[in-house]
Amino acid sequence: MQVEKLSSNIDIEKYLEQLGVDSGGRSVLTSKMQTHLIYIRDLHVGAANILKQDALSIGADLAVPKGTILAQTPNVDCILIGTTKHLKILSKKELAQPFGLKLLAKHLQDILKAKKPQSAKVMGIINANDDSFFYKSRFIDNDAIKRIELMIEEGADIIDIGAVSSAPNTKAVDVKEELSRIEPILGVIKKQKLYEKVSFSIDSYEPLVIEKALESGFKIVNDITGLANDEVCRLIASFKAQAIIMHMQGTPQTMQKNPKYDTVLSDIYKFFITRIEKAQSFGIEDIVLDVGIGFGKTQEHNLTLIKHLEHFLSLQKPLLVGASRKSMIDKISPSAPQDRLSGTIALHLEAIKNGASIVRVHDVSEHIQAIKIQKALDAT
């Protein structure tokens, strides 16, 4: 006999198939192997007691505060612990229960529908301005085109081009200035039909700039204001482009002045729901969500969002994470932007593991290599 302890982060379907388990059995066993931790806030104490008993009856559990059984407080926070199979049972069972458990059941059903992506795309960053926080991402005119061609060679899936820095406390830039910076690059992309080699994204929230980019072959609008401007929505819809909806608290000039949330995961989730509804009301269907690392977030907020990114998968939209060379790395391991590649890759691999479909990066080839290695490990 040989006994081997396996990692929990494996392709369990592959192992079960190698064992010779039939397809029906593989599905059942897989649902028993994935454990979920569901944090439930402000649950009616009566609901908590019902859910606790229902969970225990099927082999799951509910962590509750001391005194819950005596209903010492009207509402409690709790953590539901169970496998996929347990959640399937509870999502049906609680539909018939009072105290808000019917709503909880629907949330559980949404969680069960969420699937992690099988692969992640790499979005390269080009800044057509001279005040980006990372000097090696700044390119003007011909230098920008050379950098774009290099990123295409390196295997970038998307190239994101912007002409205004959105780093904290940067000065606002007039739309005419923004357009003058980026228009020469747009002209070359259109003339050389570079959009046939790679997907281009415009990093702007100015309708005039966005329209020029879409007319030049761009297919993606990366809006840090999260579609605040109705005219931006109309443009995206008319060009049938993809919208990247980013969350930001405040503006680049104010966002890092004591950012606060009731609960960062739930607050941003609610923001995404309202902006998805707005986008769809204009006829926009191709939507990506960006939690906005560093945009009105403390260090704890940033780490929480990356660690628990899976929370947003139930919105059924691809997720983008951009932590490339940001100051959150410096706060963990003191370093200048040019020395933060290792920290960047660590954060982005964690984000991909937790559900990111796209990572926005300054260093394309290094990320592609790291993602390939991680994918090979996960498939072993």
N, C-alpha and C positions, 0 to 999 in steps of 0.2 A: 504493500500500500504506500502511496505517496500523497501527501497533503500539501496543497499550495494555496497561499492567501493571494487572491486576486485584487487588483485595484477596483474601486467602485466606478471609476471613470473609464469604462470599456464599452466596446460595441457588443452589448449582450446578445443581440440578435445573431451575430456572427458566431459567438461561442455556443449558443443553443443549437444553431444549425449544424455546427461541427459535431455536436453530441448526437445528432440524429433525431432531435425532438421534432415532432410533426408541427406544421405551421400553426394549427389551432393552439397547441400546447405552448408554442413560443410566445404567442400573443398573451396568453393567460399568465405565463411566468414573468414576462417582461413587466406586466402591470403590477406584479407583486414586488418587483425589485427596485423600482424607483420611489424613493421616499420624498414627500413634500412637507415643507414647513410653511404653514399659512398663518400669518400674524393677523388677528382680527381685533380691530380697535372699537371700543365703545359698544360692545355687544350687551343687549339686555341680559340681566343676571338670570332671568328665567330661561332665556334661550341658551345661555352658557351651561346651565345645569342639564337641560335636555340634550344638548349637543355632546356634553361630556358622557352621558349614559349611552347615547347612540354610538359614539365613537368606541367606547370600551366594549360594547356588545359585538363589534365586528373586528376587534383586534387593533384598532387605532387608539389615539388618546388625545386629550385636550388639556394643555397646561393652563391652569387658572390660578388667580390669586387666592391666598388663604382667606377663608370666610365667605367664599362664593356660595357654598352649599347653604349657608345661613342667610344669604341675600343681604349681606351687610351694606352693600352699595347697590344703587339701581342699575349701574352699568359697569362692565369690566373689560379689560383687555385680556386676550388669551392667544395661545398658539396651538393650532391644530396640527397634529403629527400623524401622517398616514401615507400609505402607498397610493399609487394610481388607482388600484382596485378599490381601496377604501374610499377615495374621493368620489369614484363613480357611484358607489352605493349611497354615500351620504348626500350626494347631489340630487338623488332621487328621493331619498327618505325624508330630507328636511323640507321638501316642497309642501308637505302636509302639516308642517309644524307652525306654531304661532311665534310671536315676539320677533319678527323680522327674519326668521330662519329661511323663509321662502326666498328672500332676496339673497341671502348667503348662498343658498343652493344654486342660484343662477350665476353667482360669481364663481363658484366651484366649477360649474359647467364651462364657463369661459376659460378658466385656467386649464382645464383638461383639453380644450381645443387648441391651445397654444403649442406650437412646435418650434424647436430651435432650428435655425438654418443649417444646411449641410455644408455650406462653404461661406467664405466671406470675401468681399471685394475690397480692393485697395484703391483709395482715392488720394491722388497726389495733390499737393498744395503749391500753387503759384501765386505770389503776391506782387502785383504790378504797382508797388508803392515803396517808398523808402523808409517807412516807419513801422514795419512789421517787427514784432518782438524778437523774431529769429532772423538774423541778418542773411543767412544762407538761403532763405526762401524768397528774397527780394530780387525780382528780375524786371528789367525794362526792355520793351521792344524786341530787338533781335536776340538779346540774351534770354528773354522769356521763351521765344520760339525754340531756341536751342535746348532749353531745359524741358520744354514740352516734348520735343523729339526724343530726348534721353529717357524721359518717363515712359514714353510709348515703348521704347526698346526694352526697358526694364520690366515691362508687363503691367503697367497701371491699367486698371479697369475704367477709372474715371479720373479726369483732371479738373480740379476746382480752381477757378481763377477769380481773384478779387482785386480791387484797387484801393480799398480803404481798410485800414487796420481796425480791428474790433477789440484790441487788447484793452484792459481796464485803464480808464482815465485818458484815453486818446482823444484828440480834438476831432470834432465833427468836420467833414469835408463836403464842400459844395458839390452838387451833382454834376455841374459842368467840369469841375476839376477831376472828379471820378471818371467821367466819360473820356476826358482828354488823355488820361493815363492808360485806359484799357482799349480805346478804339483802335490804335495801331495793331494791337495783338489780335483783336477780333477780325480785322481786315485780312491779316495773313492766314488765320485759321480758315476763314471763308474761301479765300483765293486758292489756297493749297488743298482744300477739302480735307483738312486734318481730322474733321469730325467723322470721317469714314473709317479712321483708324482707332479712335477711342471716343468714349462719351465725354462731353464737356459739360461742366456745371458752372454757372455764374454765381459768385458769392456776392450778392447785393440785395438791397431792399428798395432800390430806386427804380420806379417803372421805366424811365427813359433808358437806363443802363441795361435793364433786363430785356427790354424789347430789342435793343441793338444786338445783344448776345443771342437771343432766340432767332433773330433774322440771320445770324452768322453761323447757324448750325448747332447751337447749344440745345440740349434736350432736358437739362435739369436746372432748377432754380433753388439755390441754397440760401434761404431767407432767415437771418438770425432773429428777426422780429416775429417769426412764426405766423406769417401771412396776416399781419396787422392791417396792411393796406389793401383795400378792396380792389384797387386798380391792378395790383400785383396778381391777385387771384384771377381777375378777368384775363390778363395776359397769359398766365399759365394755362388756363382752360382753353383759350383760343388757339394756342400753339400745341395743345395736347402734350404738354411737357410734364415732367415729374417735379413734384414739390417736396423739398426737404423742410419740414416744420421743426424749427429749433425752439427750445424753451430758454428764455432769458428773463431774469427778474430785474426790471429797470432798464437802463440803457448802458452802453459801454462806458459812458461818463459817470454813471452812478451805481452800477451793478454790484460793485464790491464794497459798498458802504453799508456794512452790517446786514448782510442778507439773512432773512428769517423765513421759516416755514412752520406751519403747524406740524405737518409730517411731510418730509420732502418727497417721498415716493407717491403718496396719495395726492398731494397738491399738484405735482407735475402731471400725474395721470389725468386729473380733472381738466387741466389746461389742454392736454392733448385731445381729450374727448370734444371739447368745445371747438378747437381749431380744426379737427377732422370734419366735424359737422359743417363748419363754415366753408372749408375747402370743397366738400361734396355739394354744398348748396350752389356753388359756382360751376359745378360740373367737373371738378378735379377728382380723379380717381386714383392716380398713381402717386402715392404718398409714402414718404420715409420720415421717420421720427428721430430727432436728435435731442437727447436730454440736456445738452448744453453744458458740458464740463467746463467749469471756470466762469460761466456767465451768470453771475449773481448766486454763487455757491461758496460755502466755506469748505475747508479741507475735508471735514467730516461729511458734508453733503456730497462732494465729489466721489469720495471713496464708497459711500453708501450706494450711490447711483450705479457705479461700475459693478460692485459686488452683487447687487440685487437687480441687475438689469432685466432679468427674466420676468420681473413683475410686469413689464410693459408689453411682453409678448402676447398677452391676452387681447391687446388692441388689434391684433392681426395685421400689423404693418411692419415692414423691415425697420431695423433700428441701426442708427449710425452713432458711432462714438469718435470724438476727436479730442484726444488727450496729448497730442504730439508736442513734446518738449515744453509742456506748460509748467507753471510755477508750482503746481501741486507736487511735482517730482522734487523740486528744490526743497520743499518743506519736509520731505522725508529723508532725502539725501542731498545736502547742500551742493548745488552745482549751477553753472551758467547754462543758458539754453543750448549752446553748442555741445555740452557734455551730458545731455539727457537722453541719448538714444536708447541706452539699455533700459532705463526706467520707462520710456515710452513703449517699448516693445512688451515689457512685462505687463503694463496696464492694458494694452490693446489685446494681448493674448487672453488675459482674464476676461475682457469684454466680449471677445468672440466666444469663449467658453460659456459665457452667460447669456448669449443670444444675439450679439451684434452681427449684422449682415454686411456692414461697411465700416471700415476704419479710415479716418482722414489723417494723412501722414505727410511729413516732410521727406521721409526716407523710404522710397518705394521698394527698391531691390532688397533692402534689409528686411522689410516687413514680409515681402513675398517669400523669402527664404524661411523666416521664422514660422510663418503660417503653414508652409509645406511640412516643416519638421513636426509641428504640433499635430497636424492632421495625420501624419504617419504614426505618431505615438498613439493617438486616439483610436486608430484603426487596428492597433496590435492587440 
